[in-house]
Amino acid sequence: MSRQTLGPRFGRTTKLSLAGQFLGLQLLILLAVLAGVLSMSLAQSTQTFERVESRRSLSAAENLAAIPVVRALLPEARPRYGATLPAIAESVRSVSGSGESLLANAQGIVVTSSDPSLLGEPFPVGESTVLQGRAWTGATVRSGIKMLEAHVPVLADNGRLVGFAVVGRTYPSIFERLLEATPNLLVYLGVSVALGTVGSLLLSRRVKRQTLGLEPEEITGLVEHRDAILHGVKEGVVAIDLRERITLANDAARQLLGWPDDCEGRTLTELSIEPPLREVLTMKQRDADRLVLVGERLVVLNRRPMESHGRVVGSVTTLRDRTELTTLEKELGATQMTTETLRAQTHEFANQLHTISGLIQLEEYDEVVSYVDGVSFSRTRLLDDVTTRIADPTVAALLIAKSALASERGVGIDLDPGSLLGRVDEALSRDLTTVVGNLVDNAIDAVAGRPDARVRMRLSEDGNTVTVRVHDSGAGVESLDLGKIFVQGFSTKTSSSAAGRGFGLALTRLVCLRRGGDVTVANDKGAVFTAHLGKKGQS
């Protein structure tokens, strides 16, 4: 599928291309980085200014305070009198390149200053230690202007404090510092934009190769389209990676398998998958349409490996619910069984009529009456045996039909004289027909064609439990098969039907467990199956 065919399908818009989006994102990142660099540059320039200018101002203030003339004239100097001290202070300021210079006497009164407004005024020393005879450098604010000043005491020859000298410089404004950093920042920005553009183009080309040349909105459209398809189909779809982790399970699959909504991303072990289902989902499937009993549903699974660039990356399994089809097959089977029963009865009745006709032609009228009475007694006894012991009409009808079918196959069915079952509710009646039908069919298949083929049944109830016991006269169950005969898919017989074998006994056990009971098998001159079903069942 080419990029040109994908564009119109998913509504390509005039949005930025992948390269344009990468470039825009990188430009935003670059601007953020440049803003951070600019802030750091401003902070660093401030620290550099304080470090350099503090040493320069301190050196100039020390030179001013050490001049012998200053030390001699300052104790007696008065503001606006004399020109020697102002000239010396201005000379020191000019040579050092400072912004201000002043001299104050021991009382802190400014004697000379580059700012005339300070003459005769007390100089605010603030945190300075100059009045204690120690030099000091730091930032001060006067008249709203931030200054970096150096204060140095002026000492007489005897070490007495006679005043102090101040040399300072105004802090540069943010605009001035920006002007200093602008050339470098412009260079950085130009180089970054060029590198970002080239990198965006290369990155977009690499990403497009990995995404088959699709733009982001096209990828989004594909994902949405895929999800809509997978979750809209009736069949279930399950994808599993090589670590048995579920990467995809659509709504139909979760409903069929009873998985939670958050199953994607979890492993089969975490979900406690039953062994038969796990085998189909993970093992190589040789035949199509593998049947698995999930709960009371018969699910058809087909597993295929997923390959990418010639390498297996996982598997995908499709699921279809065959419960309704199996129900139809059972109904068809019941219809066929009825048809076969009617055919057997028709064949039997025809033979009886032929016998009666022959006896009449031979004028053996007493034999005719005796033969008719015998036939009526035999059929009446079968009906009476079932109806007097089994009060539920559905189960009774099933036993009569199975007896006729077994007779056609040369198998005799006996109802144990100790059998007794009253009328039960509709749900239990359906479950009993499932259990009795599967066990009797299994028993008939086991003894058909054998000499003296017999199947003996016993149905009884005790409190809240109904017991079904089916004993055949066959060879029994192999000891190796006793532990797995109720496992779905296992069968000792072959089958060419689409549904296969191995589900009757598994379904029987499932019905018994759901009813709070169980089913067991033993060998006693043939196979003996005993099923227990609770009358109330379990939710």
DARAVEN-V158566 format. One record per residue. RES is the residue in one letter. PHI is phi in whole degrees, -180 to 180 (* if undefined). OMEGA is omega in whole degrees, 0 to 359 (NA if undefined). NEAR is the number of other C-alpha atoms within 12 Angstrom. Layout:
# DARAVEN-V158566
<<RES;PHI;OMEGA;NEAR> <RES;PHI;OMEGA;NEAR>>
This chain:
# DARAVEN-V158566
<<M;*;186;12> <S;-88;180;13> <R;-65;183;20> <Q;-67;180;16> <T;-80;181;14> <L;-79;185;22> <G;-56;182;22> <P;-65;183;14> <R;-67;185;18> <F;-105;171;22> <G;66;179;18> <R;-62;181;22> <T;-110;181;14> <T;-92;179;11> <K;-68;179;14> <L;-60;176;16> <S;-71;181;23> <L;-63;179;28> <A;-64;178;28> <G;-64;178;25> <Q;-66;177;22> <F;-61;181;26> <L;-64;178;27> <G;-61;179;21> <L;-64;180;20> <Q;-67;177;27> <L;-64;177;25> <L;-62;178;18> <I;-64;180;18> <L;-64;178;26> <L;-62;178;22> <A;-64;179;15> <V;-65;180;18> <L;-64;177;27> <A;-62;177;18> <G;-66;178;15> <V;-64;180;22> <L;-63;178;27> <S;-62;179;19> <M;-66;179;18> <S;-66;179;24> <L;-63;179;26> <A;-65;181;18> <Q;-69;179;16> <S;-66;177;26> <T;-65;179;25> <Q;-64;179;18> <T;-65;178;18> <F;-59;181;26> <E;-65;182;28> <R;-68;184;19> <V;-74;185;17> <E;-71;177;33> <S;-66;177;34> <R;-67;181;27> <R;-66;180;28> <S;-67;179;42> <L;-66;178;36> <S;-63;179;31> <A;-66;180;39> <A;-66;178;44> <E;-67;178;34> <N;-64;180;32> <L;-64;183;42> <A;-72;184;42> <A;-91;180;26> <I;-67;183;25> <P;-57;181;17> <V;-64;179;24> <V;-63;181;39> <R;-66;183;34> <A;-84;186;24> <L;-89;187;29> <L;-61;182;42> <P;-62;183;29> <E;-104;185;21> <A;-72;176;30> <R;-125;180;24> <P;-59;175;29> <R;70;176;19> <Y;-122;179;16> <G;88;182;16> <A;-118;184;18> <T;-70;182;23> <L;-63;177;38> <P;-60;181;35> <A;-67;179;21> <I;-64;182;33> <A;-64;180;40> <E;-67;179;29> <S;-64;179;25> <V;-63;180;37> <R;-64;182;33> <S;-67;181;21> <V;-65;182;21> <S;-82;182;27> <G;73;181;20> <S;-81;181;33> <G;-91;181;32> <E;-152;173;35> <S;-153;179;49> <L;-156;175;50> <L;-127;177;53> <A;-129;180;47> <N;-80;184;40> <A;-64;179;29> <Q;-84;179;25> <G;85;179;33> <I;-84;181;29> <V;-71;181;36> <V;-94;177;43> <T;-142;184;42> <S;-159;175;35> <S;-73;175;29> <D;-107;185;25> <P;-59;183;17> <S;-68;181;18> <L;-90;183;25> <L;-61;178;26> <G;77;180;24> <E;-98;176;23> <P;-69;182;21> <F;-89;180;31> <P;-75;182;22> <V;-83;178;31> <G;59;182;19> <E;-84;183;19> <S;-63;178;24> <T;-105;185;19> <V;-67;180;35> <L;-69;175;29> <Q;-93;176;21> <G;85;180;23> <R;-122;180;22> <A;-71;184;31> <W;-150;173;33> <T;-131;180;36> <G;174;182;32> <A;-95;176;30> <T;-134;178;26> <V;-126;178;19> <R;-131;181;20> <S;57;178;12> <G;77;181;9> <I;-111;180;16> <K;-85;184;19> <M;-124;170;30> <L;-108;188;36> <E;-120;173;42> <A;-124;179;44> <H;-109;181;47> <V;-129;179;39> <P;-70;174;40> <V;-104;185;42> <L;-113;176;34> <A;-77;181;25> <D;-63;179;16> <N;-87;178;10> <G;88;181;12> <R;-80;178;19> <L;-73;180;28> <V;-111;180;34> <G;159;178;41> <F;-153;179;48> <A;-110;181;56> <V;-127;174;53> <V;-129;183;50> <G;-147;180;44> <R;-146;180;38> <T;-73;175;29> <Y;-63;176;29> <P;-69;180;24> <S;-75;179;17> <I;-61;180;18> <F;-62;179;12> <E;-64;178;14> <R;-68;176;23> <L;-64;179;24> <L;-62;178;18> <E;-68;184;18> <A;-89;186;24> <T;-58;181;20> <P;-56;180;13> <N;-66;180;17> <L;-64;179;25> <L;-64;177;18> <V;-63;179;14> <Y;-60;181;22> <L;-63;179;26> <G;-63;179;18> <V;-64;181;17> <S;-65;179;24> <V;-63;179;24> <A;-63;179;18> <L;-65;179;19> <G;-64;179;29> <T;-64;179;24> <V;-62;180;19> <G;-64;179;23> <S;-64;179;27> <L;-64;180;23> <L;-65;181;19> <L;-66;180;22> <S;-65;178;27> <R;-64;180;22> <R;-66;181;17> <V;-65;180;21> <K;-66;175;22> <R;-63;180;14> <Q;-79;180;13> <T;-109;177;21> <L;60;176;19> <G;77;183;25> <L;-92;173;30> <E;-81;183;34> <P;-56;181;27> <E;-67;177;26> <E;-71;176;30> <I;-63;178;26> <T;-61;178;18> <G;-63;177;21> <L;-62;180;23> <V;-63;179;15> <E;-63;179;16> <H;-65;179;17> <R;-64;179;16> <D;-62;180;18> <A;-62;180;14> <I;-68;184;18> <L;-64;182;23> <H;-87;180;22> <G;-98;181;17> <V;-76;180;19> <K;-76;180;19> <E;-73;176;28> <G;-82;179;33> <V;-132;179;36> <V;-129;177;43> <A;-115;184;36> <I;-133;179;34> <D;-87;185;26> <L;-69;179;22> <R;-94;181;17> <E;60;176;28> <R;-100;182;27> <I;-77;179;36> <T;-99;179;25> <L;-158;173;33> <A;-150;183;35> <N;-78;186;36> <D;-61;182;29> <A;-63;180;28> <A;-66;180;36> <R;-63;180;27> <Q;-71;180;26> <L;-67;185;33> <L;-92;180;38> <G;71;180;23> <W;-85;178;27> <P;-72;181;21> <D;-66;182;19> <D;-97;183;18> <C;-73;181;29> <E;-66;184;25> <G;96;179;22> <R;-100;181;24> <T;-90;177;25> <L;-64;178;29> <T;-66;179;18> <E;-65;181;17> <L;-89;179;24> <S;55;181;17> <I;-73;177;24> <E;-64;183;21> <P;-55;180;20> <P;-61;180;24> <L;-69;179;33> <R;-64;180;28> <E;-63;181;22> <V;-69;183;35> <L;-75;187;39> <T;-118;184;32> <M;-89;178;24> <K;-68;184;19> <Q;-96;183;21> <R;-82;183;13> <D;-109;178;15> <A;-78;176;18> <D;56;176;24> <R;-80;183;33> <L;-94;178;36> <V;-137;177;39> <L;-88;179;41> <V;-114;188;33> <G;66;175;26> <E;-108;179;29> <R;-102;175;27> <L;-100;188;33> <V;-111;177;36> <V;-97;183;35> <L;-121;173;37> <N;-131;183;32> <R;-111;177;32> <R;-135;178;28> <P;-71;175;26> <M;-103;181;19> <E;-122;176;14> <S;-138;182;10> <H;56;178;7> <G;78;182;8> <R;-121;180;11> <V;-73;182;15> <V;-113;180;20> <G;160;180;27> <S;-147;176;32> <V;-127;183;35> <T;-125;175;39> <T;-100;185;36> <L;-129;175;40> <R;-132;180;31> <D;-85;179;30> <R;-104;182;27> <T;-64;180;22> <E;-66;178;15> <L;-64;178;19> <T;-65;177;25> <T;-61;177;18> <L;-64;178;14> <E;-63;178;18> <K;-65;178;21> <E;-63;176;14> <L;-64;177;14> <G;-63;177;18> <A;-64;177;22> <T;-64;178;15> <Q;-63;179;18> <M;-65;178;26> <T;-63;179;23> <T;-62;179;17> <E;-65;178;24> <T;-63;179;27> <L;-63;179;21> <R;-64;178;19> <A;-64;179;25> <Q;-66;178;23> <T;-61;178;18> <H;-63;180;17> <E;-67;180;20> <F;-63;179;20> <A;-63;178;15> <N;-62;180;15> <Q;-66;179;21> <L;-65;177;19> <H;-62;179;17> <T;-63;180;21> <I;-63;180;25> <S;-62;180;21> <G;-65;179;17> <L;-64;179;20> <I;-67;179;17> <Q;-62;177;13> <L;-82;180;13> <E;59;175;13> <E;-95;189;16> <Y;-71;178;16> <D;-66;178;14> <E;-67;178;19> <V;-63;180;23> <V;-63;180;18> <S;-65;181;15> <Y;-68;179;23> <V;-65;178;21> <D;-64;179;17> <G;-66;179;15> <V;-64;180;21> <S;-64;181;17> <F;-66;181;15> <S;-63;181;14> <R;-71;179;20> <T;-66;180;16> <R;-66;178;18> <L;-63;179;26> <L;-65;181;25> <D;-67;180;19> <D;-59;183;26> <V;-78;188;37> <T;-70;180;26> <T;-76;182;22> <R;-104;182;28> <I;-114;182;34> <A;-85;180;26> <D;-75;186;26> <P;-67;182;25> <T;-66;180;29> <V;-67;179;34> <A;-62;179;34> <A;-63;178;24> <L;-63;181;33> <L;-65;180;40> <I;-65;179;34> <A;-65;179;34> <K;-65;179;40> <S;-65;179;38> <A;-66;180;33> <L;-66;179;32> <A;-65;179;35> <S;-62;178;27> <E;-63;180;25> <R;-92;177;26> <G;80;180;22> <V;-117;177;31> <G;-96;180;32> <I;-116;179;37> <D;-116;176;32> <L;-98;183;36> <D;-56;180;22> <P;-59;179;18> <G;-83;180;21> <S;-70;178;28> <L;-161;181;27> <L;-143;177;34> <G;-82;178;26> <R;-72;181;24> <V;-119;181;27> <D;-71;187;19> <E;-63;181;16> <A;-65;179;21> <L;-67;179;32> <S;-63;178;31> <R;-64;180;22> <D;-65;179;35> <L;-67;177;44> <T;-64;177;33> <T;-65;182;34> <V;-68;182;42> <V;-64;181;46> <G;-61;181;37> <N;-67;182;33> <L;-68;180;41> <V;-69;178;46> <D;-59;179;33> <N;-63;180;35> <A;-70;179;39> <I;-64;178;37> <D;-62;184;29> <A;-74;186;32> <V;-111;182;30> <A;-59;180;28> <G;87;179;19> <R;-92;175;20> <P;-69;181;15> <D;53;180;16> <A;-76;182;27> <R;-134;173;34> <V;-130;182;40> <R;-114;183;36> <M;-120;175;38> <R;-144;177;34> <L;-121;181;39> <S;-146;178;30> <E;-133;181;26> <D;-142;182;17> <G;67;182;14> <N;-103;183;18> <T;-126;173;25> <V;-109;182;37> <T;-114;176;33> <V;-119;181;44> <R;-126;180;35> <V;-123;183;43> <H;-124;179;42> <D;-108;182;40> <S;-101;182;32> <G;-81;183;30> <A;-82;181;24> <G;85;182;27> <V;-104;178;31> <E;-57;183;18> <S;-61;179;14> <L;-71;183;10> <D;-96;183;18> <L;-61;184;21> <G;-81;184;14> <K;-126;184;21> <I;-71;179;33> <F;-95;178;32> <V;-78;182;27> <Q;-63;180;31> <G;90;180;30> <F;-89;178;26> <S;-156;176;24> <T;-91;181;24> <K;-116;175;17> <T;-96;182;14> <S;-152;175;13> <S;-111;180;8> <S;-75;181;11> <A;-68;183;17> <A;-81;180;27> <G;75;178;23> <R;-122;176;28> <G;93;181;29> <F;-114;181;35> <G;-63;180;34> <L;-69;177;38> <A;-64;178;35> <L;-68;177;36> <T;-60;179;42> <R;-64;179;39> <L;-63;179;32> <V;-64;180;38> <C;-65;179;36> <L;-64;178;25> <R;-65;178;25> <R;-88;179;29> <G;82;179;22> <G;-119;179;26> <D;-167;178;29> <V;-134;182;34> <T;-129;179;30> <V;-136;178;32> <A;-148;178;25> <N;-112;177;22> <D;-151;187;16> <K;55;184;15> <G;129;180;24> <A;-85;178;35> <V;-122;177;32> <F;-106;181;39> <T;-125;181;33> <A;-117;177;40> <H;-119;180;39> <L;-129;176;42> <G;-75;182;32> <K;-70;182;31> <K;-91;179;22> <G;73;180;23> <Q;-128;179;16> <S;-81;NA;8>>
